[in-house]
Amino acid sequence: MKKSILSLLVFSALTLTVNAQKTIDLFNGKNLNGWKALNGFAKYEVEDNAIVGTSTKGSPSTYLSTEKEYTNFILEYDIKIDATLNGGVQIRSHFDPSKGNNSVYGLQVEAETSPRGWSGGIFDQSRNGWRYTTEYNPEVKTAWDVKGWNTVKVIASGHRIATWVNGVNIANLIEENVEKGFVALQVHAAGGNKIGKKTRWKNIKITEISDNYKFKTTAPLASYLKNDLTKEEKANDWKLLWDGKTTKGWRGAKQDKFPAKGWGIKDGILSVKASGGAESENGGDIVTTKPYKNFILELDFEYTPGANSGIKYFVDTNLNKGKGSAIGCEFQILDDKKHPDAKKGTNGNRTIGSLYDLITANAQEYIPSLYTKKYVNGGSWNRARIVVKDGLVQHFLNGCKVVEYNRNTQMWKALVAYSKYKDWPNFGEAKEGLILLQDHGDQVHYKNIKIKELN
């Protein structure tokens, strides 16, 4: 009994040591000792115990960086940003002068004053783009005071990164990689009426912690673990739709087994190979071996320049036995800038994120509350999310809802009647169907394919 009590006391002491690290002021309130400017030439100075950065004409984004690098930490700071400005604070970030005006890259905690309300979200600067936006939990958009000071807290421990704005949990992110890097204050490149406007930071402090530091979050989880699920995802009934290694669970849309050519698996990435741009003429489309009814489908994709592909759902492989792709509703994957299909169809309804040939991504008439433009990571990975709950269907691209429709309405029937699907009876109205990745003759890569079935 005494031994058990002693062991408990020792364990408790160790726990207190781990969770009671020393907090250090990164800014002394007087000067910029311990900081250095990178990339641009915007001016930083100290006024009233705050670091003040001023937007400068002709300067690329400028970053005031700590000299020390950090991996696991609690970072806290107060920030005030003038109206119309965009900026943020870099964490775990890096500097490579060979990258020119994009020499600083890494994760950034967003700060902005626009109506979209993404402050506290996480952006991967000059690399992978948006990782977590407030579209995951739009009720937190009002946490940010667009006119006054805001208190921000960031916890980075191992793969998990979470942010709070004025005590409200904004982001809850699981990153694929754990990095070590500097903290930096960004003054964004600016023009027009943004020149001469200021961003202010004060009370900047950091506490280094362990890589398994325990803390609670309330924001929805977004995980980028490569072909793996977190404990939270498993507990919430998420399943991997592709295991990252084999063809298990998939077959050719027009055959009983996985295609012998046209597709490849390497380093945890599933790729459809380039074959001249023809639709389903090489390896052909692949589909799940199981149909799905109500679900959340999430996956990451990367398209090569000029590429065309798509993610289809409610697919019935018996509908089209001839040439071309299997029939189903399609989340379009396309290089809008270089592929000619972007200019075909009606009002852009064949562009990336759109419901192919039916509803254009970010069409205001379908989602009147939209504040944001479609955000695409060209030359990098993008995240697609498709939510199906009975008649309601939503498309998300990089965290932003870009399409919403109800397929059990007269409007749906009217849309179909004026589309290329008009000759397919009851198109899109099946209660369940297969999920498909399209072979359109261009190289496109996929990973992190997972699904949650809804009751």
C-alpha positions in Angstrom: 0.0 0.0 0.0 2.8 2.4 0.9 4.6 1.6 -2.3 1.4 2.3 -4.4 1.0 5.7 -2.7 4.7 6.6 -3.3 4.4 5.6 -6.9 1.3 7.8 -7.3 3.1 10.7 -5.7 6.1 10.3 -8.0 3.7 10.1 -11.1 1.8 13.2 -9.9 5.0 15.1 -9.5 6.2 14.2 -13.0 2.8 15.2 -14.4 3.0 18.6 -12.7 6.5 19.1 -14.1 5.4 18.3 -17.7 2.4 20.7 -17.4 4.1 23.5 -15.6 6.8 24.6 -18.0 8.2 28.1 -17.8 6.4 30.8 -19.8 8.7 33.2 -21.7 8.0 36.6 -23.0 8.9 36.7 -26.7 8.5 40.5 -26.8 9.9 42.7 -24.0 7.6 45.6 -24.7 10.6 47.9 -25.5 12.5 46.9 -28.6 12.8 44.1 -31.2 15.6 42.2 -29.6 15.3 38.5 -30.5 13.4 39.2 -33.7 14.5 39.5 -37.3 12.6 40.6 -40.5 12.4 38.2 -43.4 11.2 38.3 -47.1 9.8 41.8 -47.5 10.6 45.4 -46.3 7.5 46.4 -44.4 8.3 48.5 -41.3 8.1 47.2 -37.8 8.5 49.4 -34.7 7.5 49.5 -31.1 4.7 51.8 -29.9 2.9 51.8 -26.5 4.3 48.4 -25.6 3.2 46.8 -28.9 4.9 45.7 -32.1 3.4 47.7 -34.9 3.7 46.5 -38.5 2.8 48.9 -41.4 1.7 47.8 -44.8 4.2 49.1 -47.4 3.7 49.8 -51.1 5.6 47.4 -53.3 6.7 45.1 -50.5 5.9 41.4 -50.6 4.6 39.9 -47.4 7.1 40.6 -44.6 7.6 38.5 -41.5 9.2 39.5 -38.2 10.6 36.1 -37.0 11.8 34.8 -33.7 15.5 33.7 -33.8 14.6 30.5 -31.9 12.6 27.6 -33.3 9.8 25.7 -31.5 7.9 22.4 -31.9 5.5 21.9 -29.0 4.2 25.0 -27.2 1.4 27.2 -26.0 1.6 30.5 -27.8 -0.4 33.5 -26.6 -0.7 37.0 -27.9 -3.0 40.0 -28.4 -3.5 41.3 -31.9 -5.4 44.3 -33.4 -5.6 44.7 -37.2 -6.9 47.6 -39.2 -10.0 47.2 -41.3 -9.6 45.6 -44.7 -6.2 44.1 -43.7 -5.3 40.4 -43.8 -2.4 38.9 -41.9 -1.5 36.5 -39.1 1.1 34.8 -37.0 3.3 32.0 -38.4 4.1 29.0 -36.3 6.5 26.1 -36.9 7.6 28.0 -40.0 10.7 28.0 -42.2 12.8 30.3 -44.4 14.3 29.5 -47.8 15.7 32.5 -49.6 15.8 30.5 -52.9 12.0 30.7 -53.0 12.0 34.5 -53.7 8.9 36.3 -52.5 7.6 33.0 -51.0 10.7 32.4 -48.9 8.7 32.1 -45.7 6.5 29.0 -45.6 4.6 27.1 -42.9 1.5 27.2 -40.8 -0.2 30.6 -40.1 -2.9 31.5 -37.6 -5.2 33.8 -39.7 -6.1 37.4 -38.8 -8.5 39.3 -40.9 -11.5 41.7 -40.9 -13.5 40.5 -43.9 -17.1 39.3 -43.7 -16.0 35.6 -44.2 -14.8 35.5 -40.6 -11.9 33.1 -40.9 -9.7 34.6 -38.1 -8.2 31.9 -36.0 -8.3 29.5 -38.9 -5.0 27.8 -40.1 -3.4 28.5 -43.4 -0.2 26.8 -44.7 1.6 29.8 -46.2 3.3 29.3 -49.6 2.8 25.6 -49.4 -0.5 23.7 -48.9 -3.0 26.5 -48.5 -6.0 26.3 -46.2 -5.9 23.6 -43.6 -8.7 24.7 -41.3 -11.3 27.4 -41.9 -14.3 28.5 -39.8 -16.6 26.9 -42.3 -16.2 23.8 -40.2 -17.9 25.6 -37.3 -19.4 28.9 -38.6 -20.9 29.8 -35.3 -17.4 30.8 -34.0 -17.0 33.5 -36.7 -18.3 36.2 -34.3 -15.6 35.5 -31.8 -13.2 38.0 -33.5 -13.6 41.7 -32.7 -13.0 43.4 -36.0 -12.4 46.8 -34.4 -10.6 46.0 -31.1 -7.9 43.9 -29.6 -8.2 40.1 -29.7 -6.5 37.5 -27.5 -5.3 34.4 -29.4 -4.0 31.2 -27.9 -2.4 28.4 -30.0 -1.5 25.0 -28.7 0.8 22.8 -30.8 1.5 19.4 -29.4 2.7 16.6 -31.6 0.4 16.3 -34.6 -2.4 18.4 -33.0 -2.7 22.1 -33.4 -5.6 24.1 -31.9 -6.5 27.8 -31.7 -8.7 30.0 -29.6 -9.9 33.6 -30.2 -11.1 35.4 -27.1 -11.6 32.1 -25.3 -13.5 30.4 -28.2 -12.0 27.3 -29.7 -11.7 28.0 -33.5 -9.5 25.3 -35.0 -8.8 21.7 -34.1 -6.3 20.3 -36.6 -4.3 17.1 -36.9 -1.3 17.7 -39.2 0.3 15.0 -41.3 3.8 16.0 -40.1 5.3 17.4 -36.9 7.6 20.3 -37.7 10.1 22.5 -35.8 10.1 26.2 -36.8 10.0 29.8 -35.9 7.1 32.1 -34.8 6.7 35.1 -37.1 4.4 38.2 -37.3 3.1 38.8 -40.8 2.5 42.1 -42.5 0.7 41.1 -45.7 1.6 42.4 -49.1 -0.8 45.3 -49.8 -1.9 47.8 -52.4 -4.5 50.5 -52.8 -6.2 51.6 -49.7 -4.4 49.0 -47.6 -1.1 50.8 -47.8 -0.1 52.5 -44.6 -2.5 50.5 -42.4 -1.3 48.8 -39.3 -1.3 45.5 -37.5 -0.4 45.5 -33.8 0.8 42.7 -31.4 1.5 42.7 -27.7 1.7 40.4 -24.7 3.4 37.7 -26.9 4.5 34.8 -24.7 5.3 31.1 -25.2 5.4 28.0 -23.0 7.2 24.9 -24.3 5.3 21.7 -23.6 5.6 18.0 -24.4 4.5 16.3 -27.6 1.7 14.5 -25.7 0.3 17.5 -23.8 -3.3 16.9 -22.8 -5.9 19.5 -23.5 -9.6 19.7 -24.4 -11.1 21.1 -27.6 -14.7 21.8 -28.7 -14.1 22.6 -32.4 -14.7 19.9 -35.0 -11.7 17.8 -35.9 -9.9 18.1 -39.3 -7.2 15.4 -39.7 -4.6 15.1 -42.4 -2.9 11.9 -41.1 -1.9 10.0 -44.1 -4.3 7.1 -44.7 -4.9 6.8 -41.0 -7.6 7.6 -38.5 -7.3 9.3 -35.2 -8.8 7.8 -32.0 -11.6 10.5 -32.2 -12.4 9.5 -35.8 -12.6 5.8 -35.0 -14.8 6.5 -32.0 -17.1 8.6 -34.3 -17.5 5.7 -36.8 -15.2 6.9 -39.5 -13.7 4.2 -41.7 -10.9 4.2 -44.2 -12.3 3.7 -47.7 -8.8 3.0 -49.0 -6.1 1.4 -46.9 -3.2 3.2 -48.5 -1.5 0.0 -49.7 -3.8 -2.3 -51.6 -6.8 -2.4 -53.9 -9.0 -3.9 -51.3 -12.6 -2.6 -51.4 -12.3 -1.3 -55.0 -12.9 -2.7 -58.5 -13.2 -1.5 -62.0 -16.5 0.1 -62.8 -16.9 -2.2 -65.8 -15.2 -5.3 -64.4 -15.2 -7.6 -61.4 -11.6 -6.9 -60.3 -9.3 -3.9 -60.0 -7.9 -2.7 -63.4 -4.7 -4.3 -64.4 -3.4 -1.0 -65.9 -4.0 2.7 -65.7 -3.8 3.0 -61.9 -0.9 2.9 -59.5 -0.2 2.8 -55.8 3.1 4.3 -54.5 4.1 5.8 -51.1 0.5 5.8 -49.8 -0.8 7.6 -52.9 -3.4 6.2 -55.4 -2.9 7.6 -58.9 -4.8 7.4 -62.1 -2.2 7.5 -64.9 -2.1 9.9 -67.9 -3.2 8.3 -71.1 -4.0 11.2 -73.5 -7.1 12.7 -71.9 -9.8 10.2 -73.1 -12.7 9.4 -70.8 -12.4 5.9 -69.3 -10.3 4.5 -72.2 -7.3 3.2 -70.3 -7.7 1.5 -66.9 -11.2 2.9 -66.6 -13.0 4.2 -63.6 -12.8 2.5 -60.2 -15.7 2.0 -57.8 -16.2 0.8 -54.2 -17.4 -2.7 -53.8 -20.0 -1.5 -51.4 -22.9 0.9 -52.0 -23.5 3.9 -49.7 -26.7 5.8 -48.8 -26.2 8.6 -46.2 -22.6 9.5 -45.6 -19.7 12.0 -45.2 -17.0 11.3 -47.7 -13.6 13.0 -47.4 -10.4 12.7 -49.4 -7.4 14.7 -50.6 -6.6 15.0 -54.3 -3.9 16.6 -56.4 -4.3 17.3 -60.1 -1.5 17.7 -62.6 -1.5 20.7 -65.0 -4.5 20.6 -67.3 -6.0 17.5 -65.7 -9.6 16.3 -65.5 -11.1 13.8 -63.2 -14.0 13.5 -60.7 -15.5 11.9 -57.7 -18.9 10.3 -58.4 -21.6 9.1 -55.9 -24.9 7.3 -56.3 -23.2 5.4 -59.2 -25.0 2.5 -60.8 -22.5 0.6 -63.0 -25.3 -1.2 -64.8 -26.5 2.1 -66.4 -23.7 2.5 -69.0 -22.2 -0.6 -70.4 -20.8 1.2 -73.4 -18.0 3.7 -73.8 -17.3 6.5 -71.4 -17.6 6.9 -67.6 -20.1 5.2 -65.3 -23.2 7.3 -64.5 -23.6 9.2 -61.2 -23.5 12.6 -59.5 -20.0 14.1 -59.9 -17.9 16.3 -57.7 -15.8 17.8 -60.5 -12.0 17.8 -60.4 -10.5 20.0 -63.0 -7.7 22.5 -63.7 -10.0 25.4 -64.3 -7.2 27.5 -65.8 -5.8 25.0 -68.3 -8.6 22.5 -69.2 -11.1 23.6 -71.9 -14.0 21.9 -70.1 -14.0 24.8 -67.6 -15.5 27.0 -70.3 -18.1 24.5 -71.5 -21.4 23.6 -69.9 -23.5 26.5 -68.4 -22.1 29.3 -66.3 -19.1 27.4 -65.2 -20.9 24.2 -64.0 -18.1 22.0 -65.1 -15.4 23.7 -63.0 -13.7 22.3 -59.9 -15.9 21.6 -57.0 -19.1 21.9 -59.1 -21.8 19.3 -59.4 -20.7 18.4 -62.9 -23.0 19.9 -65.6 -25.7 20.8 -63.1 -24.6 23.3 -60.4 -21.7 25.7 -60.4 -19.4 25.8 -57.4 -20.2 28.9 -55.4 -23.4 29.7 -57.2 -25.0 32.5 -55.1 -28.6 31.4 -56.1 -28.1 28.1 -54.3 -26.1 29.4 -51.3 -27.1 33.0 -50.8 -25.0 33.4 -47.6 -21.7 32.8 -49.3 -19.0 35.4 -48.5 -16.0 33.6 -50.0 -14.7 32.8 -53.5 -13.9 29.2 -54.3 -10.4 28.5 -52.9 -8.2 26.1 -54.9 -4.7 24.9 -54.1 -3.2 24.9 -57.6 -0.2 22.6 -57.8 -0.8 21.2 -54.3 -3.3 19.0 -52.5 -6.9 19.9 -52.2 -9.6 18.4 -49.8 -13.0 17.3 -51.1 -15.8 16.6 -48.7 -19.2 15.3 -49.8 -22.1 15.2 -47.3 -25.3 13.2 -48.2 -28.2 13.1 -45.8 -31.3 11.7 -47.6 -32.2 14.4 -50.2 -29.7 17.0 -49.0 -26.3 17.0 -50.6 -23.3 19.3 -50.0 -19.9 19.7 -51.7 -17.0 21.2 -49.7 -13.7 22.2 -51.3 -10.8 23.0 -48.9 -13.2 23.5 -46.0 -15.6 25.8 -47.9 -19.1 24.8 -48.8 -19.4 25.4 -52.6 -22.5 23.4 -53.6 -25.8 22.6 -51.8 -28.9 21.0 -53.3 -31.8 18.8 -52.6 -32.3 16.0 -55.1 -35.9 15.2 -54.0 -37.4 18.4 -55.5 -38.9 19.7 -58.8 -35.9 22.0 -59.1 -33.6 19.0 -59.2 -35.7 17.4 -62.0 -35.6 20.7 -63.9 -31.8 20.9 -63.6 -31.4 17.3 -64.9 -33.8 18.0 -67.8 -31.4 20.7 -69.1 -28.2 18.7 -68.5 -26.3 16.0 -70.3 -28.0 13.5 -68.0 -31.5 14.2 -69.3 -31.7 10.8 -71.1 -30.9 8.8 -67.9 -34.2 8.0 -66.1 -34.5 9.3 -62.5 -30.8 10.5 -62.6 -29.5 11.1 -59.1 -32.5 9.9 -57.3 -31.3 6.4 -56.3 -31.5 5.7 -52.5 -27.9 4.3 -52.6 -25.0 3.8 -54.9 -21.3 3.2 -55.4 -18.6 5.8 -55.0 -16.3 6.3 -58.0 -12.9 7.8 -58.9 -12.7 8.7 -62.5 -10.2 7.9 -65.2 -10.3 10.7 -67.6 -6.9 10.1 -69.2 -5.1 12.6 -67.0 -2.8 12.0 -64.0 -4.5 12.8 -60.7 -3.5 11.6 -57.2 -5.6 10.6 -54.2 -5.0 9.9 -50.5 -6.7 10.0 -47.1 -10.0 8.5 -48.5 -12.4 8.0 -45.6 -16.1 7.8 -45.0 -18.6 8.1 -42.2 -22.0 6.5 -42.7 -24.9 8.4 -41.3 -28.0 6.9 -39.8 
